[in-house]
Amino acid sequence: VRALLGRVVSPAIAEELLRRPIQLGGEEREVTVLFVDIRGFTARCEGTSPAEVLALLNRYLTRVTEAIEAEGGVVDKYIGDAVMALYGAPLANPDHAARAVRGALGILSAVALLNTELAAESEAPLAVGVGINTAAVVAGNMGSASRMNYTVIGDGVNIASRVEGLCPFYGAGILVSDATRVASPGM
């Protein structure tokens, strides 16, 4: 059960879920939330078979997940071609903001490497945007008694998503909120 659960959610979340009784609810804590999204992915998929889209998406998501986890982050969820990741929950890390910024840099490096592979296959490159915000959120099990999901909710999550959405406007690969900048000095 532990191995199966660790494949459906991140190993850190699986351990947290197995450590204590599973119940709905959560606790307030400061975390850093990261969103990453592929630019123009919907248009790119037009005229492409679903199997080809899935194969590309899985290659991309594997690389992004590895970059997130390399810095102690956990993937909260995959939302199509977007990824929401957490730093500082479920496992507390005092340097969660800096870890998220390093994770974002790792994502850009991983996508650059994937783009080299895609170029060798005569495929168009991927462009991504990463948005990061540090804030107090509620972290815990949300949903119903029969189906729940460990996640975070609050304005800080929405801000991270909006920051990611500004990447194309500013022509940036990574944007961080002021709260993240303050919480990750020297990054």
N, C-alpha and C positions, 0 to 999 in steps of 0.2 A: 504494500500500500504506500509506504514511504517513497519507494522508487517511482511508482506511477504518479503519485502526487507531485513529485519533484520534476516530472516531465510536463505536467499540465500547468503548474505555477513555478515560479523560481524556487530553487532549493531553500533560499532564506525564508521565503513565505511559507513553504511546506513545513520547515522546522518550527516556525512561529505558530502555525496552525496546530501542529501536533504537540506542542509544548504545554498548551493549556486547553481547558474546555472550549469547544467551539460554540460561540454564541454571538448574536447580533450585537453591534455596538462598537464603540471605539474610544480613543483617548486623544486629547489634543497634544500635538507635538510639533516642533519645528522640523521641517524637511526641505529638501530641494527637489523640485519637480522638473523633469526634462521632457520636452516633446520634440520629436524629429519626424519630418515629413518629406516625401519625395515631391519635388516641384514638377507639375505637369504630368503626373502619372496617369491620370484618367485619359488625357489626350493621347499619351503614348500607347495606351492599351487598345485604342480603337483599331479594329481590323486585325488584332492579334488573338490567337486562340486562347481560351481560358487556361489550358494546360501550359502554354508558354508564359502567360502572365504569372501563373502560380510558381513556375520554376524560377523565374527571375525574382519574384517577390521573396521566395524562400532563400535564395542566395543572399539577397540584400538583408533580410531580417536576421539571418544567421550572423552575418558580419556585424550588424548594429548591436545585436544582443551580446556578442562576445566583447565588444568595446565597452558597453555599459557595465557588464559584469566584471570586467578587468579592473574597474575602479570601485567595486563594491556596491554598485547600483543593482536594482532589481527591476525587471520589466513588469510593470503593473498590467499593461494590456497592449495588444496589437489592435489597431483600428484601421483596417485596410492596409494602406501603405504607411500609416503613421504608427509611431511607438510612443507610449507614455511610460516613463521610467521614474523610479523613486530613489533618492539617496537620503539615508537617515531613517528609513522605515522599511521593513519592520525592525531591522537592527539599527540601533542608534550609532551614529558616527559623528564625533564632534566636528570633523572637517568635511561634512557632507556637501557643502557648497563647492569647495575646491575639487572634491572628487567628481562632482557633476561637470564642472568645467573641463577637467581632464578627460572625462568620459566623452564629452562633446568633441574635443580635439581628436580623440581616438576614433570617433564615428567618422569624422571627415577624412582621416587617414585610411580607414577601412573602405570607405566609399571610393576614394582615389585609387586604391589597389583594385577594387572591383571594376572600376572604369577602365583600368589598364587591360584587364581580362576581357571586358566587353569589347574594347577596341580591337583586340586580337581576333574576336569573333565577328567583326564588322557590325557590331551593335552600337547604338547611340549611348552616350554616357548618361549617368544619373546625376541630378543636382538635388541637394537636400538643404533644408533649413533646420536649425536647432534653436529652440527657445528654452531658457532656463529661468526659474524663479524660486526664491527661498522665502518661505512663509510658514506661519502657524496654520495647521490644518487638523482635521479630525482623521485619524488613521484607525482602521479596524474593519470588521466584517459588516458588509452592507448587503442588503437583499431581503430574502425571505427565510423562514425557518427551514424550507426544503432546498433552497439554493442560494448560496451566498458567495461573496467575492471579497477578498482582502483588498482594500484600496484606500485612497485618501480623497477627501472632499473638502471644499472650501474655496474662497475667493482666490487663494494662492494658486490653486490648480488652474482656474480659469485664466489668471494672469499669465501663467507659463504658456498656455495654449495661444493666447493673444500675442505674446512676445514672439513665439515661433511664426505666427502668421505675418509678422512685420518683416521677416527676413527678406522676402522679395522686394519690398518697398525700399529697403536700405541697401539692397544688393549684398547682403551679408550671409555667410554660411552659419554663423553663430551669433545670437543676441542674448544678452543676459539682462535681467532687471537690475535696478539699482540695489535692491536688497541682496541679490546674489553677489554683485560687485563688492559691496561692503563686507559680506560674510566670507569672501575668498580673497583676502589681500595678497597681492603679489602674483595673481594669476593673469 
